[in-house]
Amino acid sequence: MGGFKKFLLQGDLVSLAVAFVMATAFAAVVKAFVTIIMDLIGKTGATTFFNADDTFHGVHIAAFLVALITFVIIAAVVYFFVVVPYTKAKDKFFPTPPSVEGETVESLLGEIRDSLKSRP
C-alpha cells in the first residue's frame, strides 16, 4: 500500500494530471479560435470548400482539407501562444548555467580525488 501511495503522490503524476486538465481546457479555447478562423475563411466566398458532400473527381477532399487547415492553425496557436512564451519565461527565470568545455563529471571527480591524495 505504501508503494501505491508513493506512486499517487509523486510530483510527476501530479504535474501530468495538471497538464491534462489544462490541455483539455486549452483545447476548448483553441477549437473556438479555429472555428472563428474557419468562419472568416468561409466568408470570403469559398463556401463549397467547407461542404463535406463536395467531391473532386469523386474524391471527398473537403474533410481532409478542413482537418489539415485546422491542424496548421492549432500548431501555430500552440507554438506562438504557449511554446514561445514558455521558452522566454524559462530562459529569464531559470537560465541555463554556462557549460565548461572539456570538463566532465568524471574529470572533475578525478581532480578532487587527486587533490585529496596530495594532502598530507
C-alpha atoms as an extended CHARMM CRD file, in Angstrom:
* protein
*
       120  EXT
         1         1  MET       CA              0.0000000000        0.0000000000        0.0000000000  PROA      1               0.0000000000
         2         2  GLY       CA              2.9260000000        2.3250000000        0.6760000000  PROA      2               0.0000000000
         3         3  GLY       CA              4.1760000000        1.9470000000       -2.8900000000  PROA      3               0.0000000000
         4         4  PHE       CA              0.7590000000        2.8640000000       -4.2630000000  PROA      4               0.0000000000
         5         5  LYS       CA              0.6190000000        5.9680000000       -2.0590000000  PROA      5               0.0000000000
         6         6  LYS       CA              4.1120000000        6.9660000000       -3.2060000000  PROA      6               0.0000000000
         7         7  PHE       CA              3.0400000000        6.4880000000       -6.8310000000  PROA      7               0.0000000000
         8         8  LEU       CA             -0.0200000000        8.7010000000       -6.3780000000  PROA      8               0.0000000000
         9         9  LEU       CA              1.8430000000       11.4460000000       -4.5680000000  PROA      9               0.0000000000
        10        10  GLN       CA              4.8230000000       11.6540000000       -6.8870000000  PROA      10              0.0000000000
        11        11  GLY       CA              5.3640000000       15.0810000000       -8.3770000000  PROA      11              0.0000000000
        12        12  ASP       CA              5.4430000000       13.7650000000      -11.9340000000  PROA      12              0.0000000000
        13        13  LEU       CA              1.9940000000       12.2300000000      -11.6720000000  PROA      13              0.0000000000
        14        14  VAL       CA              0.5210000000       15.4140000000      -10.2300000000  PROA      14              0.0000000000
        15        15  SER       CA              2.2070000000       17.5240000000      -12.9160000000  PROA      15              0.0000000000
        16        16  LEU       CA              0.8630000000       15.2090000000      -15.5810000000  PROA      16              0.0000000000
        17        17  ALA       CA             -2.6630000000       15.4420000000      -14.1640000000  PROA      17              0.0000000000
        18        18  VAL       CA             -2.4830000000       19.2280000000      -14.0540000000  PROA      18              0.0000000000
        19        19  ALA       CA             -1.1630000000       19.2980000000      -17.6230000000  PROA      19              0.0000000000
        20        20  PHE       CA             -4.0070000000       17.0690000000      -18.7870000000  PROA      20              0.0000000000
        21        21  VAL       CA             -6.6520000000       19.2780000000      -17.1770000000  PROA      21              0.0000000000
        22        22  MET       CA             -5.0460000000       22.4300000000      -18.5640000000  PROA      22              0.0000000000
        23        23  ALA       CA             -4.7280000000       20.8900000000      -22.0280000000  PROA      23              0.0000000000
        24        24  THR       CA             -8.4010000000       19.9450000000      -22.0180000000  PROA      24              0.0000000000
        25        25  ALA       CA             -9.3910000000       23.4910000000      -21.1160000000  PROA      25              0.0000000000
        26        26  PHE       CA             -6.9470000000       24.9530000000      -23.6250000000  PROA      26              0.0000000000
        27        27  ALA       CA             -8.2930000000       22.6500000000      -26.3550000000  PROA      27              0.0000000000
        28        28  ALA       CA            -11.7140000000       24.2620000000      -25.9930000000  PROA      28              0.0000000000
        29        29  VAL       CA            -10.1580000000       27.7050000000      -26.4380000000  PROA      29              0.0000000000
        30        30  VAL       CA             -8.1660000000       26.6200000000      -29.4870000000  PROA      30              0.0000000000
        31        31  LYS       CA            -11.2020000000       24.9090000000      -31.0110000000  PROA      31              0.0000000000
        32        32  ALA       CA            -13.2350000000       28.1130000000      -30.6310000000  PROA      32              0.0000000000
        33        33  PHE       CA            -10.3880000000       30.1000000000      -32.2170000000  PROA      33              0.0000000000
        34        34  VAL       CA            -10.2040000000       27.6680000000      -35.1480000000  PROA      34              0.0000000000
        35        35  THR       CA            -13.9590000000       27.9840000000      -35.6210000000  PROA      35              0.0000000000
        36        36  ILE       CA            -13.5920000000       31.7610000000      -35.8430000000  PROA      36              0.0000000000
        37        37  ILE       CA            -10.7840000000       31.4620000000      -38.4150000000  PROA      37              0.0000000000
        38        38  MET       CA            -12.7510000000       28.9280000000      -40.4770000000  PROA      38              0.0000000000
        39        39  ASP       CA            -15.8340000000       31.1530000000      -40.3790000000  PROA      39              0.0000000000
        40        40  LEU       CA            -13.7420000000       34.0810000000      -41.6270000000  PROA      40              0.0000000000
        41        41  ILE       CA            -12.3120000000       31.9570000000      -44.4390000000  PROA      41              0.0000000000
        42        42  GLY       CA            -15.8320000000       30.7990000000      -45.3080000000  PROA      42              0.0000000000
        43        43  LYS       CA            -16.9880000000       34.4220000000      -45.5890000000  PROA      43              0.0000000000
        44        44  THR       CA            -14.5480000000       35.0020000000      -48.4550000000  PROA      44              0.0000000000
        45        45  GLY       CA            -16.8690000000       33.1620000000      -50.8280000000  PROA      45              0.0000000000
        46        46  ALA       CA            -15.2660000000       29.7400000000      -50.6660000000  PROA      46              0.0000000000
        47        47  THR       CA            -18.4680000000       28.1700000000      -49.3970000000  PROA      47              0.0000000000
        48        48  THR       CA            -18.1030000000       24.9870000000      -51.4430000000  PROA      48              0.0000000000
        49        49  PHE       CA            -14.7470000000       24.3250000000      -49.7860000000  PROA      49              0.0000000000
        50        50  PHE       CA            -16.4320000000       23.5840000000      -46.4610000000  PROA      50              0.0000000000
        51        51  ASN       CA            -19.2270000000       21.3920000000      -47.7740000000  PROA      51              0.0000000000
        52        52  ALA       CA            -18.3500000000       17.8060000000      -46.8870000000  PROA      52              0.0000000000
        53        53  ASP       CA            -20.5370000000       16.4790000000      -49.7170000000  PROA      53              0.0000000000
        54        54  ASP       CA            -18.4220000000       18.1540000000      -52.3920000000  PROA      54              0.0000000000
        55        55  THR       CA            -16.0760000000       15.9370000000      -54.3180000000  PROA      55              0.0000000000
        56        56  PHE       CA            -13.1160000000       16.4810000000      -56.5870000000  PROA      56              0.0000000000
        57        57  HSD       CA            -13.3590000000       13.8560000000      -59.3420000000  PROA      57              0.0000000000
        58        58  GLY       CA            -15.2460000000       11.5690000000      -56.9670000000  PROA      58              0.0000000000
        59        59  VAL       CA            -12.8510000000       12.0260000000      -54.0280000000  PROA      59              0.0000000000
        60        60  HSD       CA            -14.1720000000       13.6370000000      -50.8430000000  PROA      60              0.0000000000
        61        61  ILE       CA            -11.3110000000       16.0200000000      -50.1950000000  PROA      61              0.0000000000
        62        62  ALA       CA            -13.1060000000       18.7810000000      -48.2590000000  PROA      62              0.0000000000
        63        63  ALA       CA            -12.9470000000       16.9880000000      -44.8960000000  PROA      63              0.0000000000
        64        64  PHE       CA             -9.2230000000       16.3650000000      -45.3190000000  PROA      64              0.0000000000
        65        65  LEU       CA             -8.5260000000       19.9750000000      -46.2590000000  PROA      65              0.0000000000
        66        66  VAL       CA            -10.5210000000       21.2590000000      -43.2870000000  PROA      66              0.0000000000
        67        67  ALA       CA             -8.6280000000       18.9120000000      -40.9490000000  PROA      67              0.0000000000
        68        68  LEU       CA             -5.3100000000       19.9900000000      -42.4480000000  PROA      68              0.0000000000
        69        69  ILE       CA             -6.0780000000       23.6950000000      -42.0610000000  PROA      69              0.0000000000
        70        70  THR       CA             -7.3130000000       23.0680000000      -38.5270000000  PROA      70              0.0000000000
        71        71  PHE       CA             -4.0800000000       21.2510000000      -37.6730000000  PROA      71              0.0000000000
        72        72  VAL       CA             -1.9260000000       24.0900000000      -39.0150000000  PROA      72              0.0000000000
        73        73  ILE       CA             -3.9170000000       26.6910000000      -37.0860000000  PROA      73              0.0000000000
        74        74  ILE       CA             -3.7430000000       24.6620000000      -33.8600000000  PROA      74              0.0000000000
        75        75  ALA       CA              0.0010000000       24.1400000000      -34.2880000000  PROA      75              0.0000000000
        76        76  ALA       CA              0.5200000000       27.8730000000      -34.8390000000  PROA      76              0.0000000000
        77        77  VAL       CA             -1.5800000000       28.8230000000      -31.8130000000  PROA      77              0.0000000000
        78        78  VAL       CA              0.2190000000       26.3410000000      -29.5660000000  PROA      78              0.0000000000
        79        79  TYR       CA              3.6340000000       27.4390000000      -30.8170000000  PROA      79              0.0000000000
        80        80  PHE       CA              3.1460000000       31.1880000000      -30.6520000000  PROA      80              0.0000000000
        81        81  PHE       CA              0.9670000000       31.3630000000      -27.5360000000  PROA      81              0.0000000000
        82        82  VAL       CA              2.4170000000       28.5220000000      -25.4260000000  PROA      82              0.0000000000
        83        83  VAL       CA              5.8650000000       27.3710000000      -26.5550000000  PROA      83              0.0000000000
        84        84  VAL       CA              7.4400000000       30.7650000000      -27.2940000000  PROA      84              0.0000000000
        85        85  PRO       CA              6.2660000000       32.4860000000      -24.0670000000  PROA      85              0.0000000000
        86        86  TYR       CA              7.1900000000       29.4160000000      -22.0050000000  PROA      86              0.0000000000
        87        87  THR       CA             10.6850000000       29.3020000000      -23.5070000000  PROA      87              0.0000000000
        88        88  LYS       CA             11.2290000000       33.0170000000      -22.8960000000  PROA      88              0.0000000000
        89        89  ALA       CA              9.9930000000       32.7810000000      -19.3040000000  PROA      89              0.0000000000
        90        90  LYS       CA             12.1090000000       29.6890000000      -18.6680000000  PROA      90              0.0000000000
        91        91  ASP       CA             15.2220000000       31.4020000000      -20.0330000000  PROA      91              0.0000000000
        92        92  LYS       CA             14.5030000000       34.5330000000      -17.9860000000  PROA      92              0.0000000000
        93        93  PHE       CA             13.7470000000       32.9130000000      -14.6420000000  PROA      93              0.0000000000
        94        94  PHE       CA             15.8180000000       29.7150000000      -14.9210000000  PROA      94              0.0000000000
        95        95  PRO       CA             18.8320000000       30.4440000000      -17.1170000000  PROA      95              0.0000000000
        96        96  THR       CA             20.9890000000       27.5020000000      -18.0400000000  PROA      96              0.0000000000
        97        97  PRO       CA             24.4110000000       27.6430000000      -16.4100000000  PROA      97              0.0000000000
        98        98  PRO       CA             27.2790000000       28.0680000000      -18.8510000000  PROA      98              0.0000000000
        99        99  SER       CA             28.9390000000       24.7880000000      -19.6250000000  PROA      99              0.0000000000
       100       100  VAL       CA             32.6350000000       24.3380000000      -19.0940000000  PROA      100             0.0000000000
       101       101  GLU       CA             34.1560000000       22.8210000000      -22.2000000000  PROA      101             0.0000000000
       102       102  GLY       CA             36.2830000000       19.7500000000      -21.8580000000  PROA      102             0.0000000000
       103       103  GLU       CA             35.2900000000       19.0480000000      -18.2830000000  PROA      103             0.0000000000
       104       104  THR       CA             33.0620000000       16.1560000000      -17.4220000000  PROA      104             0.0000000000
       105       105  VAL       CA             31.8290000000       14.9130000000      -14.1030000000  PROA      105             0.0000000000
       106       106  GLU       CA             34.4110000000       12.1480000000      -14.1960000000  PROA      106             0.0000000000
       107       107  SER       CA             37.3010000000       14.5500000000      -14.8370000000  PROA      107             0.0000000000
       108       108  LEU       CA             36.1590000000       16.8660000000      -12.0380000000  PROA      108             0.0000000000
       109       109  LEU       CA             35.8570000000       13.9300000000       -9.6410000000  PROA      109             0.0000000000
       110       110  GLY       CA             39.3420000000       12.8170000000      -10.6860000000  PROA      110             0.0000000000
       111       111  GLU       CA             40.7350000000       16.2790000000       -9.9130000000  PROA      111             0.0000000000
       112       112  ILE       CA             39.0730000000       16.2580000000       -6.4950000000  PROA      112             0.0000000000
       113       113  ARG       CA             40.4850000000       12.7680000000       -5.8000000000  PROA      113             0.0000000000
       114       114  ASP       CA             43.9690000000       13.8500000000       -6.8540000000  PROA      114             0.0000000000
       115       115  SER       CA             43.8580000000       16.9860000000       -4.6910000000  PROA      115             0.0000000000
       116       116  LEU       CA             42.6910000000       14.9500000000       -1.7020000000  PROA      116             0.0000000000
       117       117  LYS       CA             45.5190000000       12.4330000000       -2.2450000000  PROA      117             0.0000000000
       118       118  SER       CA             48.1110000000       15.1870000000       -2.3540000000  PROA      118             0.0000000000
       119       119  ARG       CA             47.1200000000       16.4470000000        1.1060000000  PROA      119             0.0000000000
       120       120  PRO       CA             49.4560000000       15.4910000000        3.9510000000  PROA      120             0.0000000000
